[in-house]
Amino acid sequence: MTNQTPVLRIRNIKKRYGDNEVLNGVSLELNRGAIKVIIGPSGGGKSTLLHCINFLVGLDEGQVYLNGTEIIEGRKRELTAYRQKVGMIFQDFNLFDHLNALHNVMIGPVRVKKLPKSEAREKAIAELERVGLKDHMMKYPAQLSGGQKQRVSIARALAMDPEVMLLDEPTSALDPELIGEVHEVIRGLASGGMTMLLVTHEVGFASSLANEIFFMEEGKIVEQGPPQKILFNAECLRTREFCSKISRLHNNSS
């Protein structure tokens, strides 16, 4: 259930690398409890947008607001607090290979939130249990499957008690048989009311999860709307062409 207060607002984000304009004035809003999905061709700016929202790359222009307050990139203390509230899940997991699953999840609460280690350990165990990995908490990333690694990364983000989760193609690096276990965790977050912005090519998953889908190409949001409209009855020809192609790919691989 969503309300009418945007927890995250993005206004006119622009990003350029040399002559390559990756983002050209992207704006969107995320109400509390909403799940919005971004689709579009590779190179269209989807991942860069998430990285800009989390300030992993600097903005050339535009503003990011959390609960109505603009986040200023140069204010390090405010930016650290913001990143605690906006969790990020990457395609390639970004786990620390020298730490086991438990300590990968503990490290944020200890180093950033300054929780006592005993409290951080309890929190980490609870989040690993939440994603179905309590029995694997002493294993290192090299001992885990891709799906398990991604679930550890989700537990690590959840341990910071985020208000928003940004998920950048969280299953793209996984074998098909492992995708379902990550989908199950994401569905659980959705049913619990987590606010999420998700980049994915998996149309079936997107249509069952999202409140709204954005089709993005060449650094712009071309069209947005409810899943049924965007995936099956889009107004823009380019959106229809893209959705038709990925729907065929999805059906052929099912």
DRENDO-1510 file (C-alpha; in Angstrom, 1 decimal, always signed):
<recs>
REC; n; res; u; v; w
REC; 1; MET; +0.0; +0.0; +0.0 .
REC; 2; THR; +1.4; +3.4; -1.0 .
REC; 3; ASN; +0.7; +6.8; +0.3 .
REC; 4; GLN; +1.0; +10.2; -1.3 .
REC; 5; THR; +4.3; +11.3; +0.3 .
REC; 6; PRO; +7.3; +10.7; -2.0 .
REC; 7; VAL; +10.1; +9.1; +0.0 .
REC; 8; LEU; +12.5; +9.6; -2.9 .
REC; 9; ARG; +12.3; +12.3; -5.6 .
REC; 10; ILE; +14.6; +12.6; -8.5 .
REC; 11; ARG; +14.6; +15.8; -10.5 .
REC; 12; ASN; +16.2; +16.4; -13.9 .
REC; 13; ILE; +19.3; +14.2; -13.5 .
REC; 14; LYS; +21.9; +14.6; -16.2 .
REC; 15; LYS; +25.2; +12.8; -16.5 .
REC; 16; ARG; +27.7; +12.9; -19.3 .
REC; 17; TYR; +31.0; +11.1; -19.9 .
REC; 18; GLY; +32.9; +13.2; -22.4 .
REC; 19; ASP; +30.7; +13.5; -25.5 .
REC; 20; ASN; +28.4; +10.6; -24.3 .
REC; 21; GLU; +25.2; +11.9; -22.7 .
REC; 22; VAL; +24.2; +9.0; -20.5 .
REC; 23; LEU; +21.4; +10.6; -18.7 .
REC; 24; ASN; +19.4; +13.5; -20.2 .
REC; 25; GLY; +17.0; +15.0; -17.6 .
REC; 26; VAL; +15.6; +12.0; -15.8 .
REC; 27; SER; +12.9; +12.6; -13.1 .
REC; 28; LEU; +10.8; +10.2; -11.1 .
REC; 29; GLU; +9.1; +9.8; -7.7 .
REC; 30; LEU; +8.9; +6.9; -5.4 .
REC; 31; ASN; +6.1; +6.9; -2.8 .
REC; 32; ARG; +6.5; +4.9; +0.4 .
REC; 33; GLY; +5.8; +1.2; -0.2 .
REC; 34; ALA; +5.9; +1.6; -4.0 .
REC; 35; ILE; +7.8; -0.8; -6.3 .
REC; 36; LYS; +8.9; +0.7; -9.6 .
REC; 37; VAL; +10.7; -1.1; -12.3 .
REC; 38; ILE; +13.0; +0.3; -15.0 .
REC; 39; ILE; +13.4; -1.6; -18.3 .
REC; 40; GLY; +15.1; -0.7; -21.5 .
REC; 41; PRO; +17.9; -1.7; -23.8 .
REC; 42; SER; +21.5; -2.0; -22.6 .
REC; 43; GLY; +23.4; +1.3; -22.6 .
REC; 44; GLY; +20.2; +3.3; -22.0 .
REC; 45; GLY; +21.4; +4.7; -18.7 .
REC; 46; LYS; +19.5; +2.5; -16.3 .
REC; 47; SER; +22.4; +1.4; -14.1 .
REC; 48; THR; +23.9; +4.9; -14.3 .
REC; 49; LEU; +20.7; +6.3; -13.0 .
REC; 50; LEU; +20.8; +4.1; -9.9 .
REC; 51; HIS; +24.4; +4.9; -9.3 .
REC; 52; CYS; +23.6; +8.6; -9.5 .
REC; 53; ILE; +20.7; +8.2; -7.1 .
REC; 54; ASN; +23.1; +6.6; -4.6 .
REC; 55; PHE; +25.8; +9.2; -5.4 .
REC; 56; LEU; +28.3; +6.4; -6.5 .
REC; 57; VAL; +28.9; +8.7; -9.4 .
REC; 58; GLY; +28.5; +12.5; -9.3 .
REC; 59; LEU; +25.6; +14.3; -10.9 .
REC; 60; ASP; +26.3; +16.9; -13.6 .
REC; 61; GLU; +22.9; +18.4; -13.0 .
REC; 62; GLY; +19.8; +17.6; -11.0 .
REC; 63; GLN; +18.6; +17.0; -7.5 .
REC; 64; VAL; +17.9; +14.0; -5.3 .
REC; 65; TYR; +15.4; +14.4; -2.3 .
REC; 66; LEU; +14.8; +12.0; +0.5 .
REC; 67; ASN; +11.6; +12.7; +2.5 .
REC; 68; GLY; +11.6; +16.2; +1.0 .
REC; 69; THR; +15.2; +17.1; +1.9 .
REC; 70; GLU; +17.7; +17.6; -0.9 .
REC; 71; ILE; +20.8; +15.5; -0.6 .
REC; 72; ILE; +24.0; +17.6; -1.2 .
REC; 73; GLU; +26.8; +15.4; -2.5 .
REC; 74; GLY; +29.6; +17.5; -0.9 .
REC; 75; ARG; +28.2; +17.2; +2.6 .
REC; 76; LYS; +29.8; +13.9; +3.6 .
REC; 77; ARG; +28.0; +13.4; +6.9 .
REC; 78; GLU; +24.6; +13.9; +5.3 .
REC; 79; LEU; +25.6; +11.7; +2.4 .
REC; 80; THR; +26.6; +8.9; +4.8 .
REC; 81; ALA; +23.3; +9.1; +6.6 .
REC; 82; TYR; +21.5; +9.1; +3.2 .
REC; 83; ARG; +23.3; +5.9; +2.1 .
REC; 84; GLN; +22.2; +4.2; +5.3 .
REC; 85; LYS; +18.6; +4.9; +4.3 .
REC; 86; VAL; +19.0; +4.0; +0.6 .
REC; 87; GLY; +20.3; +0.5; +0.2 .
REC; 88; MET; +22.0; -0.7; -3.1 .
REC; 89; ILE; +22.0; -4.2; -4.5 .
REC; 90; PHE; +24.5; -4.7; -7.3 .
REC; 91; GLN; +24.7; -7.2; -10.2 .
REC; 92; ASP; +28.0; -8.7; -9.0 .
REC; 93; PHE; +27.2; -8.9; -5.3 .
REC; 94; ASN; +30.1; -6.7; -4.1 .
REC; 95; LEU; +30.8; -8.9; -1.1 .
REC; 96; PHE; +34.1; -8.9; +0.8 .
REC; 97; ASP; +35.8; -12.2; -0.1 .
REC; 98; HIS; +37.9; -12.3; +3.1 .
REC; 99; LEU; +34.8; -12.1; +5.3 .
REC; 100; ASN; +32.2; -14.8; +5.9 .
REC; 101; ALA; +28.5; -14.1; +5.4 .
REC; 102; LEU; +27.9; -13.1; +9.0 .
REC; 103; HIS; +30.7; -10.5; +9.0 .
REC; 104; ASN; +29.8; -9.2; +5.5 .
REC; 105; VAL; +26.4; -8.3; +7.0 .
REC; 106; MET; +27.8; -7.1; +10.3 .
REC; 107; ILE; +30.4; -4.7; +8.8 .
REC; 108; GLY; +28.0; -1.8; +8.0 .
REC; 109; PRO; +26.2; -1.7; +11.3 .
REC; 110; VAL; +29.5; -1.8; +13.2 .
REC; 111; ARG; +31.5; +0.7; +11.1 .
REC; 112; VAL; +28.8; +3.0; +9.9 .
REC; 113; LYS; +26.1; +2.9; +12.5 .
REC; 114; LYS; +28.6; +2.3; +15.3 .
REC; 115; LEU; +26.6; -0.5; +16.8 .
REC; 116; PRO; +28.2; -2.7; +19.5 .
REC; 117; LYS; +29.5; -5.9; +17.9 .
REC; 118; SER; +27.1; -8.1; +19.9 .
REC; 119; GLU; +24.1; -6.0; +18.7 .
REC; 120; ALA; +25.3; -6.0; +15.1 .
REC; 121; ARG; +25.8; -9.8; +15.3 .
REC; 122; GLU; +22.2; -10.3; +16.4 .
REC; 123; LYS; +21.0; -8.0; +13.7 .
REC; 124; ALA; +23.1; -9.8; +11.0 .
REC; 125; ILE; +21.9; -13.2; +12.1 .
REC; 126; ALA; +18.2; -12.0; +12.0 .
REC; 127; GLU; +18.7; -10.6; +8.4 .
REC; 128; LEU; +20.5; -13.7; +7.2 .
REC; 129; GLU; +17.6; -15.8; +8.6 .
REC; 130; ARG; +15.2; -13.5; +6.8 .
REC; 131; VAL; +16.8; -14.3; +3.5 .
REC; 132; GLY; +17.1; -18.0; +4.3 .
REC; 133; LEU; +20.8; -18.2; +5.0 .
REC; 134; LYS; +21.2; -18.5; +8.8 .
REC; 135; ASP; +22.6; -22.0; +8.3 .
REC; 136; HIS; +25.3; -20.7; +5.9 .
REC; 137; MET; +26.4; -17.6; +7.9 .
REC; 138; MET; +29.9; -18.9; +8.6 .
REC; 139; LYS; +30.6; -19.6; +4.9 .
REC; 140; TYR; +32.8; -17.3; +2.8 .
REC; 141; PRO; +31.7; -16.0; -0.6 .
REC; 142; ALA; +33.8; -18.6; -2.4 .
REC; 143; GLN; +31.7; -21.3; -0.6 .
REC; 144; LEU; +28.4; -19.9; -1.7 .
REC; 145; SER; +26.4; -20.1; -4.9 .
REC; 146; GLY; +25.6; -17.0; -6.9 .
REC; 147; GLY; +22.0; -16.9; -5.5 .
REC; 148; GLN; +23.3; -17.3; -1.9 .
REC; 149; LYS; +25.8; -14.5; -2.5 .
REC; 150; GLN; +23.1; -12.2; -3.8 .
REC; 151; ARG; +20.9; -13.0; -0.8 .
REC; 152; VAL; +23.8; -12.2; +1.5 .
REC; 153; SER; +24.1; -8.8; -0.2 .
REC; 154; ILE; +20.4; -8.2; +0.3 .
REC; 155; ALA; +20.8; -9.1; +4.0 .
REC; 156; ARG; +23.7; -6.7; +4.2 .
REC; 157; ALA; +21.6; -3.9; +2.9 .
REC; 158; LEU; +18.7; -4.7; +5.1 .
REC; 159; ALA; +21.0; -4.7; +8.2 .
REC; 160; MET; +21.2; -0.9; +7.7 .
REC; 161; ASP; +17.4; -0.5; +8.1 .
REC; 162; PRO; +17.0; +1.2; +4.7 .
REC; 163; GLU; +13.8; +3.2; +3.7 .
REC; 164; VAL; +14.5; +2.5; +0.0 .
REC; 165; MET; +16.2; -0.3; -1.9 .
REC; 166; LEU; +17.8; +0.2; -5.3 .
REC; 167; LEU; +18.3; -3.1; -7.1 .
REC; 168; ASP; +20.5; -3.1; -10.3 .
REC; 169; GLU; +19.6; -6.2; -12.2 .
REC; 170; PRO; +20.0; -8.4; -9.1 .
REC; 171; THR; +19.7; -11.7; -11.0 .
REC; 172; SER; +21.6; -10.9; -14.2 .
REC; 173; ALA; +24.8; -12.7; -13.0 .
REC; 174; LEU; +22.9; -15.9; -11.9 .
REC; 175; ASP; +22.2; -19.2; -13.5 .
REC; 176; PRO; +18.5; -19.6; -14.4 .
REC; 177; GLU; +18.0; -22.2; -11.7 .
REC; 178; LEU; +19.2; -19.8; -9.0 .
REC; 179; ILE; +17.1; -16.8; -10.0 .
REC; 180; GLY; +14.0; -18.0; -8.2 .
REC; 181; GLU; +15.5; -17.9; -4.8 .
REC; 182; VAL; +16.5; -14.2; -5.2 .
REC; 183; HIS; +13.0; -13.5; -6.6 .
REC; 184; GLU; +11.5; -15.1; -3.5 .
REC; 185; VAL; +13.4; -12.8; -1.2 .
REC; 186; ILE; +12.5; -9.7; -3.2 .
REC; 187; ARG; +8.8; -10.7; -3.2 .
REC; 188; GLY; +9.1; -11.1; +0.6 .
REC; 189; LEU; +10.5; -7.5; +0.8 .
REC; 190; ALA; +7.6; -6.3; -1.3 .
REC; 191; SER; +5.0; -8.0; +0.8 .
REC; 192; GLY; +6.6; -6.4; +3.8 .
REC; 193; GLY; +6.2; -2.9; +2.4 .
REC; 194; MET; +9.7; -2.1; +1.3 .
REC; 195; THR; +10.0; +0.7; -1.1 .
REC; 196; MET; +12.0; -0.4; -4.2 .
REC; 197; LEU; +13.4; +0.8; -7.5 .
REC; 198; LEU; +14.4; -2.2; -9.6 .
REC; 199; VAL; +16.3; -2.5; -12.9 .
REC; 200; THR; +15.5; -5.8; -14.7 .
REC; 201; HIS; +14.9; -7.4; -18.0 .
REC; 202; GLU; +12.7; -10.1; -16.5 .
REC; 203; VAL; +9.3; -9.0; -17.7 .
REC; 204; GLY; +7.3; -11.7; -16.0 .
REC; 205; PHE; +8.8; -10.8; -12.6 .
REC; 206; ALA; +8.4; -7.1; -13.3 .
REC; 207; SER; +4.8; -7.4; -14.2 .
REC; 208; SER; +3.9; -9.4; -11.1 .
REC; 209; LEU; +5.8; -7.1; -8.7 .
REC; 210; ALA; +5.7; -3.5; -10.0 .
REC; 211; ASN; +3.2; -0.7; -9.4 .
REC; 212; GLU; +4.7; +1.2; -12.3 .
REC; 213; ILE; +7.2; +0.4; -15.1 .
REC; 214; PHE; +9.5; +3.0; -16.7 .
REC; 215; PHE; +10.8; +2.3; -20.2 .
REC; 216; MET; +14.2; +4.0; -20.6 .
REC; 217; GLU; +16.3; +4.6; -23.7 .
REC; 218; GLU; +19.1; +6.9; -24.6 .
REC; 219; GLY; +19.2; +8.5; -21.2 .
REC; 220; LYS; +15.5; +9.4; -21.0 .
REC; 221; ILE; +12.3; +7.9; -19.6 .
REC; 222; VAL; +10.4; +7.4; -22.8 .
REC; 223; GLU; +7.2; +6.1; -21.3 .
REC; 224; GLN; +5.8; +5.0; -17.9 .
REC; 225; GLY; +2.7; +3.4; -16.6 .
REC; 226; PRO; +1.1; +0.3; -15.0 .
REC; 227; PRO; +2.8; -3.0; -16.0 .
REC; 228; GLN; -0.1; -4.2; -18.2 .
REC; 229; LYS; +0.0; -0.9; -20.2 .
REC; 230; ILE; +3.7; -0.7; -20.7 .
REC; 231; LEU; +4.3; -4.4; -21.4 .
REC; 232; PHE; +1.3; -5.1; -23.5 .
REC; 233; ASN; -0.4; -1.8; -24.6 .
REC; 234; ALA; +2.3; +0.9; -24.8 .
REC; 235; GLU; +1.6; +4.1; -26.6 .
REC; 236; CYS; +5.2; +4.6; -27.9 .
REC; 237; LEU; +6.2; +2.4; -30.8 .
REC; 238; ARG; +9.8; +1.9; -29.4 .
REC; 239; THR; +8.4; +0.7; -26.1 .
REC; 240; ARG; +6.1; -1.8; -27.9 .
REC; 241; GLU; +9.0; -3.1; -30.0 .
REC; 242; PHE; +11.2; -3.6; -27.0 .
REC; 243; CYS; +8.6; -5.2; -24.8 .
REC; 244; SER; +7.6; -7.5; -27.7 .
REC; 245; LYS; +11.2; -8.7; -28.1 .
REC; 246; ILE; +11.9; -9.3; -24.4 .
REC; 247; SER; +8.5; -11.1; -24.0 .
REC; 248; ARG; +9.4; -13.5; -26.8 .
REC; 249; LEU; +12.8; -14.1; -25.3 .
REC; 250; HIS; +11.2; -14.7; -21.9 .
REC; 251; ASN; +8.6; -17.1; -23.4 .
REC; 252; ASN; +11.3; -19.0; -25.4 .
REC; 253; SER; +13.4; -19.5; -22.3 .
REC; 254; SER; +10.6; -20.6; -20.0 .
</recs>
